Every structure is written in structure tokens, then in C-alpha cells.
Amino acid sequence: MQLGGIFKGKSCLLAKSLGLFTLLFTFSTLAGSGDLAVPATDVNLSSTKTKDISEPEDLSSRLFQEDRITLEFMTGAMFSPCGLGPHEPVYNYQQNNVRLGWMLVSPDDKENPFRDTPFRGNFEALFETTGSYVWETFGTYMVGVTGLIRYNFVQPNWIVVPYIQGGAGIIYTNARNWSNQEAIGGNWEFTPQFAGGLKFLIDDNFSFNLEGAFQHISNANTSARNEGVNAYGGFAGFTYYFDNLWLEDGHH
């Protein structure tokens, strides 16, 4: 009787093991055939959720990320004299600028010394092409290029981003052909300048901008006439923020 009980127990254990093996074999066969594979849409949704969690939640921090490329259109007017430097002549011009920007750092980068301060933000390098129509009082046009460095003040959840910028450029103008003035004596003139402005964030790709600017025009004494022009004025325009140029999947 004791031997029979042992045999009966071993038979029961063998039967259970055989059943478990059959169940595992069936599961592995179904999985290998793809019947139990997770749908691709579910996988994509899962990865998308993970990506969203890693991205900044507020609009300003999402837009002002390292390696973000921007394209900016600004139009406005400049007026001289401005009360600083030469008191004459009157030199007023309407100016249009197209700027290509490259953000050099993110506001929350560990290398950013202003990360946890009221000056939190990022640096942006800009290449500008400019064209001006002079309506008063000499010359008719100016065209040129400018290099600028901008600092954007980016605070979490702000929809208005202040910025300051400075740089210098070179222009070609026909103003020197008016010999009754001493301000501009060369066809090629230099344009050191600085500005400050506000970006009103609209969505993930656009902002509306307002800007006040100061611009100096002179030829660094490469011509006998070089009294120069100091002008002030304002601009308005838009910035487009590209999603995937240089950014991996639109973010870091």
C-alpha cells in the first residue's frame, strides 16, 4: 500500500508537469507566430507617452532648446538724429530684416550658469540680411548682412519672452553720392548695433515680436567723410521655430 501511494503521487506530479509543459509550449508557439504580438500602434503610443514625459511641459521651455533653428522676419523704421552723437543730418529709413537663428544652449542645461536664477534663458546666434529704403534726406537704399548674438530670458510658463541682442554688420549704400553731407562718405559702411524686444508666444512654431533698436552707421575713417549716423527706431514681425532641423525628434 505504501509503495502504491508513492507511485500514485509520482504519477500525479508527472501529469501536472506534462500539462504545464504543454501550456508553455502552446504559448511560445503562438508568440512566435505573431498572434500574441503587441500591436504596433500600442508600441508607438507607449513610446510617444514616454517622449512627452521627457519634454518640458511649458511652451517657452519647449521652444528655446539647444540646436533649435529659427527663421525671423522683422520690419520697421529708423530715425536720425537720435540725441546721441551727431545732431545732423536727418537720415530716416524703412528697414526689412530676415534672420536665421541657431539656439546655442537650453535654459535648463547644467552648463548654463543662469539656469536657477531670475536670468534663466539661452543664447542664440543670428545671421541677418537687411534691406532699407531711405526716404529722408539723402541716398535711396542700403543692403547688407549682420551677425548678432541674442539672449532670451526664458522663465517657466511665461508666454512673453524678453530678449536683448547686439552685433555688427556691413552695408552697401549709394548715400555717398550726395556730396552735400559729411555723414556717409563710402559705399561700404559698418553698422554696430544693439536692440531689445519681446516675443509673444503663439504656439509651438510661431511668436509675434516687438523690438526697439539703436544703429550706428560709419566707415571707420576709410573715407574723408565719416561723421556717421546714429539712429533709433522700432520693428515688428514674426519668428518661426522649426521642429526637426538639427533636433532629434524635435527635442533633446
C-alpha angles and dihedrals in degrees: 000000000000092000091049091052091053092049091048091051092050091049091053091049091048092051092051091048091050091050093050091048091051091051093050092047091051091050093049091049093052092047092050091051091053096245091121098036117128110253114256091236090058091051092049092049090051093050091045091054090050091051093050091053091054094051123085111266098218123075097234094054091047093053099044099060129141113274093015110149120216136188117205134190119194131174131181148117136271127207133200142228095042101178092262119095121338113031092205156083114039106237116172125171142171112230136198122194132190113193132190111201135196120192110223101195142008121246092240099044113130089231091058107101092201095051098113099029136088085259093062110150145097143265122246129192117213135192112202135194114198138191128183137189112210112213099170135071118327135004125025108227149017127194128178153118132267137194117214139182115205132190116207117203101219118183122175114270094005113138092189115064118192119208142182127202143178139182147122139253146175127243138190116220140168093217092106089070089073100084095185092080135066100200103084118030104162139057089229116057135172123236117201108180148160135200145175130208153155129249115207105203113224104173141321092304110027142057132175113226138204120189140181117203146185121204133185122201122196141125101234091247094299086130133045090241110062113135087131136207128264112195136178130192149126141264140199130193150114138278124210116206112208117222106209110016105122090340118108106234089341095297145052 
